[in-house]
Amino acid sequence: MDDRDGRPGDIDSSGEGDGDGYFGERVAADYDASSAEMFAPEVVDPAVDVLARLAGGGAALELGIGTGRLALPLAARGVPVHGIDLSRAMVARLRAKPGGDAIGVTIGDFATTRVEGTFAVCYLVFNTIMNLTTQEAQVDCFRNAAAHLAPGGCFVIEVMVPELRKLPAGQRIVPWHTSATRWAYDSYDLATQAMSSHYVEVVDGRGSYRSIPFRYVWPAELDLMAQLAGLRLRERWGGWSGEAFTGESGRQVSVWEKPAGALR
């Protein structure tokens, strides 16, 4: 992503792609380059370490597998990985990479799409839970993850902590990037937890505007969604290296466990 580590939506959100949603061909073509810092070993390796440990000798399911940023190195560790993703354009980039054709992918909405088998770990990273723009869809996602987990398996989410402390009373816009040719800001609706990231860019004297919608979510709300899905909180950190999660943390990595005695 362009400017801030772990920010959702710092990409061209044209919405093109024949059903690919906001991650159509225009986005997929530039996704890895625009998110280059998220592909750096110091970012990827700690996440893969955690996921490989949780998988143990079992398989992993990635919701929103995209171009394979985590799936490919996880598979290289010997963990069988399957993915669900709505965007054929993103999956095509995964397929074109070394080892990408060995990873099974099901095209569909990761909140509801089911695949065969059970998994030791299911994961949803880089703020992607926020791409589900209703509470109902986010709850469905937890239930879908739980349905795929074997008893004792874990669901892992990496997501930002809402930045509402940056909003003075009466303000709903937070600018976070300004330059001679590009401006970016987030808008919030505190009543609905809806937010959008907006981008204005000038190229060769011509201006363009794009935006992408999200729904921000709090740690306690995620825990309630997990409870509704029959999962219980096992661990929560401020990052993949196991940093303590505090009131000052800008993101969370949360691990919920399916009880060992739970039915499939």
C-alpha positions as CSV (number, residue, x, y, z in Angstrom):
1,M,0.0,0.0,0.0
2,D,1.2,3.5,-0.8
3,D,1.7,5.4,2.4
4,R,0.8,3.7,5.6
5,D,1.6,0.2,6.8
6,G,-1.4,-2.0,7.0
7,R,-3.9,0.6,5.6
8,P,-6.8,-0.8,3.6
9,G,-7.7,0.7,0.3
10,D,-4.5,2.4,-0.6
11,I,-5.0,1.1,-4.2
12,D,-7.0,2.0,-7.2
13,S,-10.5,1.1,-6.3
14,S,-12.1,1.4,-9.7
15,G,-14.5,-1.5,-9.1
16,E,-13.8,-2.9,-12.5
17,G,-13.3,-6.6,-13.1
18,D,-16.4,-8.5,-14.1
19,G,-17.5,-9.4,-10.6
20,D,-14.1,-8.9,-9.0
21,G,-15.5,-6.1,-6.8
22,Y,-12.9,-3.4,-6.0
23,F,-10.1,-5.7,-6.9
24,G,-10.4,-6.0,-10.7
25,E,-7.8,-6.0,-13.4
26,R,-6.7,-2.4,-12.9
27,V,-6.0,-3.0,-9.2
28,A,-4.5,-6.5,-9.7
29,A,-2.0,-5.3,-12.3
30,D,-0.4,-2.9,-9.8
31,Y,-1.3,-4.5,-6.5
32,D,2.1,-6.0,-5.6
33,A,4.0,-2.9,-6.6
34,S,1.7,-0.5,-4.7
35,S,1.9,-2.8,-1.6
36,A,5.6,-3.5,-1.9
37,E,6.4,-2.8,1.8
38,M,3.9,-5.4,2.8
39,F,5.8,-8.0,0.8
40,A,9.1,-7.3,2.6
41,P,10.6,-10.2,4.5
42,E,10.5,-8.3,7.8
43,V,6.7,-8.0,7.4
44,V,5.9,-11.4,5.9
45,D,8.1,-13.7,7.9
46,P,6.7,-13.0,11.4
47,A,3.2,-13.6,10.0
48,V,4.1,-16.8,8.3
49,D,5.9,-18.0,11.5
50,V,2.7,-17.6,13.5
51,L,0.5,-19.2,10.9
52,A,2.9,-22.2,10.4
53,R,3.0,-22.7,14.1
54,L,-0.8,-22.7,14.4
55,A,-1.2,-25.0,11.4
56,G,1.1,-27.6,13.0
57,G,0.8,-30.5,10.7
58,G,-2.6,-29.5,9.3
59,A,-3.8,-27.3,6.4
60,A,-4.5,-23.6,6.2
61,L,-7.4,-21.7,4.6
62,E,-6.8,-18.1,3.6
63,L,-9.8,-15.8,3.2
64,G,-9.0,-13.2,0.6
65,I,-5.9,-14.9,-0.7
66,G,-5.2,-12.3,-3.3
67,T,-1.9,-12.5,-5.1
68,G,-0.5,-14.9,-2.5
69,R,1.6,-12.6,-0.3
70,L,1.3,-15.0,2.7
71,A,0.0,-18.1,1.0
72,L,3.1,-18.7,-1.1
73,P,5.7,-18.5,1.7
74,L,3.4,-20.5,4.0
75,A,3.1,-23.2,1.4
76,A,6.9,-23.1,0.9
77,R,7.1,-24.1,4.6
78,G,5.2,-27.3,3.8
79,V,1.8,-26.2,5.0
80,P,-1.0,-27.1,2.6
81,V,-2.9,-23.9,1.7
82,H,-6.2,-23.3,0.1
83,G,-7.7,-19.9,-0.6
84,I,-11.0,-18.2,-1.2
85,D,-11.2,-14.9,-3.2
86,L,-13.8,-13.0,-5.2
87,S,-11.3,-11.6,-7.6
88,R,-10.2,-13.7,-10.6
89,A,-7.8,-10.9,-11.6
90,M,-5.9,-11.2,-8.2
91,V,-5.9,-15.0,-8.3
92,A,-4.5,-14.9,-11.9
93,R,-1.4,-13.0,-10.4
94,L,-1.1,-15.7,-7.8
95,R,-1.2,-18.4,-10.4
96,A,1.5,-16.7,-12.5
97,K,4.0,-16.8,-9.6
98,P,6.4,-19.8,-8.9
99,G,4.4,-22.3,-6.8
100,G,1.1,-20.5,-7.4
101,D,-0.4,-23.2,-9.5
102,A,0.0,-25.7,-6.6
103,I,-2.3,-23.7,-4.3
104,G,-6.0,-24.5,-4.6
105,V,-8.3,-21.4,-4.8
106,T,-12.1,-21.2,-4.8
107,I,-13.6,-18.1,-6.4
108,G,-16.3,-16.6,-4.2
109,D,-17.3,-14.4,-1.3
110,F,-15.1,-15.4,1.6
111,A,-17.9,-14.6,4.1
112,T,-20.1,-17.4,2.8
113,T,-18.3,-19.6,0.3
114,R,-17.6,-23.2,1.5
115,V,-14.8,-25.5,0.4
116,E,-14.2,-29.2,1.0
117,G,-12.3,-30.4,4.0
118,T,-11.3,-29.0,7.4
119,F,-8.4,-26.8,8.4
120,A,-6.1,-26.3,11.3
121,V,-6.0,-22.6,10.8
122,C,-8.1,-20.1,8.9
123,Y,-6.7,-16.5,8.5
124,L,-7.9,-13.1,7.3
125,V,-5.1,-10.5,7.2
126,F,-4.2,-6.9,6.2
127,N,-7.5,-5.3,7.3
128,T,-9.6,-7.4,4.9
129,I,-12.3,-8.1,7.5
130,M,-13.2,-4.4,6.9
131,N,-13.9,-5.1,3.2
132,L,-17.1,-6.6,4.5
133,T,-19.2,-3.5,4.9
134,T,-22.0,-4.7,7.1
135,Q,-22.0,-6.3,10.6
136,E,-24.1,-9.1,9.2
137,A,-21.4,-10.0,6.6
138,Q,-18.7,-9.9,9.2
139,V,-20.6,-12.2,11.5
140,D,-21.2,-14.5,8.5
141,C,-17.4,-14.5,8.0
142,F,-16.7,-15.7,11.5
143,R,-19.3,-18.5,11.1
144,N,-17.9,-19.5,7.8
145,A,-14.4,-19.7,9.3
146,A,-15.6,-21.7,12.2
147,A,-17.4,-24.1,9.9
148,H,-14.1,-24.8,8.1
149,L,-12.0,-25.4,11.3
150,A,-11.3,-28.7,12.8
151,P,-11.9,-28.9,16.6
152,G,-9.0,-27.2,18.2
153,G,-8.3,-25.1,15.1
154,C,-7.8,-21.4,15.1
155,F,-9.1,-18.3,13.2
156,V,-6.7,-15.5,12.9
157,I,-7.5,-11.9,12.0
158,E,-5.0,-9.0,11.5
159,V,-6.8,-5.6,11.4
160,M,-6.2,-2.0,12.3
161,V,-7.7,-0.4,15.5
162,P,-10.1,2.4,14.5
163,E,-8.4,5.7,14.6
164,L,-11.3,7.7,16.0
165,R,-9.1,9.5,18.5
166,K,-7.9,11.6,15.6
167,L,-11.4,13.0,15.2
168,P,-12.2,16.2,17.1
169,A,-15.8,16.7,18.1
170,G,-17.9,17.4,15.1
171,Q,-15.3,16.3,12.5
172,R,-15.7,13.2,10.3
173,I,-12.7,13.6,7.9
174,V,-9.1,12.6,8.6
175,P,-6.5,13.5,6.0
176,W,-3.5,11.3,6.0
177,H,-1.5,12.1,2.9
178,T,-0.8,15.3,1.1
179,S,1.6,16.0,-1.7
180,A,1.8,18.2,-4.9
181,T,-0.1,15.6,-6.9
182,R,-1.9,13.3,-4.4
183,W,-4.3,13.8,-1.5
184,A,-5.9,11.0,0.6
185,Y,-8.3,11.1,3.4
186,D,-10.7,8.8,5.4
187,S,-14.3,9.7,6.2
188,Y,-16.2,8.2,9.1
189,D,-19.8,7.7,10.0
190,L,-19.7,7.0,13.8
191,A,-23.4,6.0,13.9
192,T,-22.9,3.0,11.5
193,Q,-19.1,2.3,11.8
194,A,-18.9,2.9,8.0
195,M,-15.8,4.5,6.7
196,S,-14.3,5.2,3.3
197,S,-10.9,5.9,2.0
198,H,-10.7,8.6,-0.7
199,Y,-8.0,9.5,-3.2
200,V,-7.5,12.5,-5.4
201,E,-4.6,12.4,-7.8
202,V,-3.3,14.7,-10.6
203,V,-1.4,13.1,-13.5
204,D,-0.3,15.1,-16.5
205,G,-2.5,17.9,-15.4
206,R,-5.7,15.8,-15.1
207,G,-7.4,15.0,-11.9
208,S,-8.9,11.7,-10.8
209,Y,-10.9,10.6,-7.8
210,R,-11.6,7.2,-6.3
211,S,-12.9,5.8,-3.1
212,I,-13.5,2.4,-1.4
213,P,-15.9,1.6,1.4
214,F,-15.1,-0.3,4.7
215,R,-16.7,-1.1,8.0
216,Y,-14.4,-0.6,10.9
217,V,-14.6,-3.0,13.9
218,W,-13.5,-3.0,17.5
219,P,-11.7,-5.8,19.3
220,A,-14.6,-6.4,21.7
221,E,-17.0,-6.6,18.7
222,L,-14.8,-9.1,17.0
223,D,-14.8,-11.2,20.2
224,L,-18.6,-11.2,20.3
225,M,-18.7,-12.3,16.6
226,A,-16.3,-15.1,17.5
227,Q,-18.6,-16.1,20.4
228,L,-21.6,-16.2,18.1
229,A,-19.6,-18.5,15.9
230,G,-18.7,-20.8,18.8
231,L,-15.1,-19.6,19.0
232,R,-13.2,-18.3,22.0
233,L,-10.3,-15.8,22.3
234,R,-6.9,-17.5,22.7
235,E,-4.5,-14.7,22.1
236,R,-4.3,-11.1,21.0
237,W,-1.2,-9.1,20.1
238,G,-0.3,-5.7,18.8
239,G,1.5,-7.3,15.9
240,W,2.8,-10.6,14.5
241,S,5.9,-10.6,16.7
242,G,3.7,-11.0,19.8
243,E,3.9,-7.4,21.0
244,A,1.5,-6.6,23.9
245,F,-1.9,-5.3,22.8
246,T,-2.6,-2.0,24.7
247,G,-4.7,1.0,24.4
248,E,-2.0,2.6,22.3
249,S,-1.8,-0.2,19.7
250,G,-2.6,0.7,16.2
251,R,-3.5,-2.8,15.1
252,Q,-4.3,-6.2,16.5
253,V,-3.6,-9.8,15.6
254,S,-6.2,-11.9,17.3
255,V,-6.5,-15.7,17.5
256,W,-9.7,-17.4,18.3
257,E,-9.9,-21.2,18.9
258,K,-12.6,-23.7,18.1
259,P,-13.1,-25.8,21.3
260,A,-11.6,-29.3,21.0
261,G,-14.9,-30.9,21.7
262,A,-16.9,-28.9,19.2
263,L,-18.8,-30.6,16.5
264,R,-17.8,-29.9,12.9
